[in-house]
Amino acid sequence: MGSVRKASAWLGLVDDSDDERYYDDDYAEGAEPGDAWVTNPKVRVADEVAQEQGTRIATVTPDGFRDARGIGELFREGVPVIVNLTSMEPSDAKRVVDFAAGLTFGLRGSIERVANRVFLLTPADYQVVSGEATGRTNGGFFNQS
């Protein structure tokens, strides 16, 4: 099996049920595949009751690279993910960013740095809109003079 095929299988882009050696034992199949990461205290999903695409956004604060799988599972389901790497070691944080960049490239999404060591991963069908108003004048709403 080639390295590209292995990476694609690990990301879930291709079905590779014949080769089980690439799956980590810590992620054994349970009752529901989504239950493991949704109940993880490191992952918060806004509006967990809503199941429609476009109504949820997840915030993930990983402790190490092993938490990257939860980020990938959320993103594959079409959920935008905010990844907060401020509590990670720099070497592990770099690995998570590399993983996230590959994930967004492979699924045609985008990755954007929103703060120091905080990134927003958005699926292909989302558009990130800047909070800065175009053509703002000096006599704006919060003018204190």
C-alpha positions as MATLAB code, in Angstrom:
seq = 'MGSVRKASAWLGLVDDSDDERYYDDDYAEGAEPGDAWVTNPKVRVADEVAQEQGTRIATVTPDGFRDARGIGELFREGVPVIVNLTSMEPSDAKRVVDFAAGLTFGLRGSIERVANRVFLLTPADYQVVSGEATGRTNGGFFNQS';
ca = [
       0.000    0.000    0.000;
       1.462    3.378   -1.050;
       2.027    6.269    1.333;
      -0.607    8.443   -0.377;
      -3.164    5.630   -0.066;
      -2.247    5.151    3.616;
      -2.674    8.858    4.311;
      -5.977    8.935    2.437;
      -7.221    5.921    4.395;
      -6.153    7.483    7.691;
      -7.988   10.715    6.816;
     -11.034    8.684    5.832;
     -10.992    9.847    2.235;
     -10.956    6.259    0.929;
     -12.477    3.084    2.327;
      -9.718    0.822    3.562;
     -11.484   -1.792    5.676;
      -9.040   -4.559    4.625;
      -6.033   -3.058    6.374;
      -6.754   -2.620   10.093;
      -3.135   -2.117   11.193;
      -3.275    1.641   10.506;
      -5.976    2.261   13.080;
      -4.995    3.049   16.641;
      -6.325    0.679   19.318;
      -7.396    3.664   21.424;
     -10.059    4.413   18.834;
     -11.829    1.073   18.744;
     -15.357    1.013   17.395;
     -17.961    1.734   20.051;
     -21.721    2.099   20.112;
     -21.684    5.268   17.988;
     -18.603    6.655   16.271;
     -19.503   10.237   17.179;
     -20.177    9.637   20.869;
     -16.501    9.345   21.837;
     -15.450   12.823   20.747;
     -18.687   14.664   21.540;
     -18.502   13.634   25.207;
     -14.803   14.486   25.379;
     -14.432   17.510   27.708;
     -11.805   19.000   25.362;
     -14.403   19.362   22.602;
     -17.364   21.685   22.832;
     -19.986   21.746   20.123;
     -22.292   24.742   20.032;
     -25.974   23.858   19.689;
     -25.464   20.101   20.121;
     -29.184   19.423   19.649;
     -29.263   20.842   16.147;
     -28.145   18.270   13.606;
     -28.446   20.302   10.420;
     -25.257   21.339    8.663;
     -24.465   24.987    9.213;
     -25.902   25.152   12.722;
     -22.928   23.866   14.685;
     -19.385   25.004   15.332;
     -16.864   23.129   17.469;
     -14.107   24.431   19.724;
     -11.254   22.003   20.388;
      -8.430   22.538   22.889;
      -6.159   19.530   22.365;
      -3.583   18.398   24.934;
      -1.474   16.532   22.390;
      -1.364   15.256   18.841;
      -3.561   12.274   19.754;
      -6.527   14.673   19.925;
      -6.142   15.496   16.210;
      -8.454   12.634   15.275;
     -11.394   14.384   16.950;
     -10.656   17.494   14.912;
     -10.649   15.423   11.726;
     -13.912   13.656   12.572;
     -15.708   16.930   13.215;
     -14.350   18.524   10.047;
     -15.289   15.519    7.884;
     -18.883   15.894    9.102;
     -18.915   19.470    7.795;
     -18.581   21.183   11.181;
     -16.327   24.271   11.325;
     -13.684   23.780   14.027;
     -11.849   26.344   16.146;
      -8.565   24.777   17.284;
      -6.984   26.411   20.345;
      -3.336   25.300   20.616;
      -2.279   27.676   23.400;
      -1.919   24.918   26.013;
       0.195   22.621   23.807;
       3.934   22.179   23.487;
       5.205   23.987   20.364;
       6.357   20.776   18.646;
       2.966   19.072   19.102;
       1.143   22.264   18.115;
       3.110   22.338   14.849;
       2.096   18.740   14.131;
      -1.582   19.565   14.735;
      -1.352   22.581   12.411;
       0.290   20.423    9.740;
      -2.464   17.822   10.180;
      -5.169   20.506    9.979;
      -3.605   22.013    6.857;
      -3.580   18.622    5.152;
      -7.122   17.931    6.297;
      -8.457   21.206    4.920;
      -6.536   20.772    1.673;
      -7.789   17.214    1.185;
     -11.419   18.160    1.828;
     -11.199   21.484   -0.067;
     -11.787   23.561    3.054;
      -9.741   26.405    4.449;
      -7.614   27.108    7.495;
      -7.175   30.568    8.927;
      -5.246   31.871   11.908;
      -7.622   33.954   14.044;
      -5.278   34.605   16.999;
      -1.879   33.515   18.246;
      -1.992   29.678   18.149;
      -5.760   29.651   17.442;
      -6.997   28.455   14.043;
     -10.361   28.241   12.295;
     -10.978   25.277    9.992;
     -13.933   25.786    7.683;
     -15.446   23.273    5.234;
     -15.618   24.078    1.536;
     -19.204   25.354    1.622;
     -18.544   27.997    4.297;
     -17.422   31.572    3.786;
     -15.497   33.467    6.468;
     -16.556   37.106    6.612;
     -14.244   39.681    8.163;
     -15.632   41.645   11.096;
     -14.219   44.906    9.772;
     -16.781   47.087    8.051;
     -15.820   48.469    4.670;
     -15.983   52.222    4.268;
     -16.163   52.940    8.008;
     -16.192   56.646    8.800;
     -14.668   58.323   11.838;
     -18.082   59.315   13.228;
     -18.969   55.697   13.903;
     -21.321   54.166   16.420;
     -18.839   54.007   19.327;
     -17.384   57.487   18.918;
     -16.508   58.676   22.440;
     -15.659   62.306   21.558;
];
